[in-house]
Amino acid sequence: MTAPRGLGLGAAGIGNLYTEVTDEQAYEAVSAAWQRGIRYYDTAPHYGLGLSERRLGAALREHPREEYVLSTKVGRRLEPRDGGGDDLANGFAVPATHRRIWDFTADGIRRTLDASLERLGVDRVDIVYLHDPDDHAEQAFREGYPALEKLRSEGVVGAIGAGMNQAEMLTRFVRETDVDVVLCAGRYTLLDQSALTELLPAAVERGVSVVIGGAFNSGLLADPKPGATYNYAAASPELLDRALRMNKIAERHGITLRAAALAFCAAHPAVTSVLVGARSAAEVQDCADQFATPVPAAFWQELREAGLLVTEEPS
């Protein structure tokens, strides 16, 4: 089973990404997603040093396991550590109870997945991604990927793939391996279409599903204003100006830029799911509302005429 079509919930936010979220808020976010028909949930050990997996698993426990698709990731193995402090240097407002160790070995993959299953409280996950193997390509292709193939053949996982913030190595996975799905974050958005050059056409050719994350490029496309972030850093004046111009056009067509950003990601034929990160029920409700908003063809045409969109998709 690979990612279902439509909107999915990315669970980094309920792992205390940047700011603390209570257990109750996390539960309410997942519950709101379920109520809005979202049936794909993505997490990782990296998110809050396992907190995201524990919270997601607890919230999903009341629902039949066969009714949703669950993915997690391998490549960062968690090991207990002594000492205090927090994990904010890695982006998460949690106590630094563990250290992350890059590990794409076959043994490391199995150990990491076993720990994830325990935190999630499930006996299987539907999708496992190699997580950000950017600086570990050789080990990921020679050891990590074959380990995932073996897990898939054993029925321990349903589908395998890789999740990254770049398109180039994901294209290599699509062309050189038998992955079922790839998760591409931030590289197919209204502001960055680098995945369109090779990754998305290769995925269509090979029959590989693509999940898109980072539709808002970490904030700029959600709320374009001075101080907004783009790819987790302050947006440049040029990008801010581009987003503000897009926003004005969206307003003229009676939609939000958030709705346009989500619709853009979902429109490509290679894309099966669009993941949105949310840390509260209100954020989930807003994302679901925006995803359900029809975006008129005239909006895309005006973006092209203004030189703000160079692709023919969406039509």
HELIX and SHEET records of a PDB file:
HELIX    1   1 GLY A   13  GLY A   15  5                                   3    
HELIX    2   2 ASP A   23  GLN A   35  1                                  13    
HELIX    3   3 LEU A   51  LEU A   60  1                                  10    
HELIX    4   4 ARG A   65  GLU A   67  5                                   3    
HELIX    5   5 LEU A   88  ASN A   90  5                                   3    
HELIX    6   6 ALA A  106  LEU A  120  1                                  15    
HELIX    7   7 ASP A  134  HIS A  136  5                                   3    
HELIX    8   8 ALA A  137  GLN A  139  1                                   3    
HELIX    9   9 ALA A  140  GLY A  144  3                                   5    
HELIX   10  10 TYR A  145  SER A  153  1                                   9    
HELIX   11  11 GLU A  168  GLU A  176  1                                   9    
HELIX   12  12 SER A  194  LEU A  196  5                                   3    
HELIX   13  13 LEU A  199  ARG A  206  1                                   8    
HELIX   14  14 ASN A  217  GLY A  219  5                                   3    
HELIX   15  15 PRO A  237  ARG A  252  1                                  16    
HELIX   16  16 LEU A  257  ALA A  267  1                                  11    
HELIX   17  17 ALA A  281  PHE A  291  1                                  11    
HELIX   18  18 ALA A  297  GLU A  305  1                                   9    
SHEET    1   A 9 GLY A   6  GLY A  10  0                                        
SHEET    2   A 9 TYR A  40  ASP A  42  1                                        
SHEET    3   A 9 VAL A  69  VAL A  74  1                                        
SHEET    4   A 9 VAL A 125  HIS A 131  1                                        
SHEET    5   A 9 VAL A 157  MET A 164  1                                        
SHEET    6   A 9 VAL A 181  ALA A 185  1                                        
SHEET    7   A 9 SER A 209  GLY A 213  1                                        
SHEET    8   A 9 VAL A 271  GLY A 277  1                                        
SHEET    9   A 9 GLY A   6  GLY A  10  1                                        
SHEET    1   B 2 ARG A  76  PRO A  80  0                                        
SHEET    2   B 2 HIS A  98  TRP A 102 -1                                        
SHEET    1   C 2 ASP A  86  ASP A  87  0                                        
SHEET    2   C 2 PHE A  92  PRO A  95 -1                                        
SHEET    1   D 2 THR A 229  TYR A 230  0                                        
SHEET    2   D 2 ALA A 233  ALA A 234 -1                                        
END                                                                             
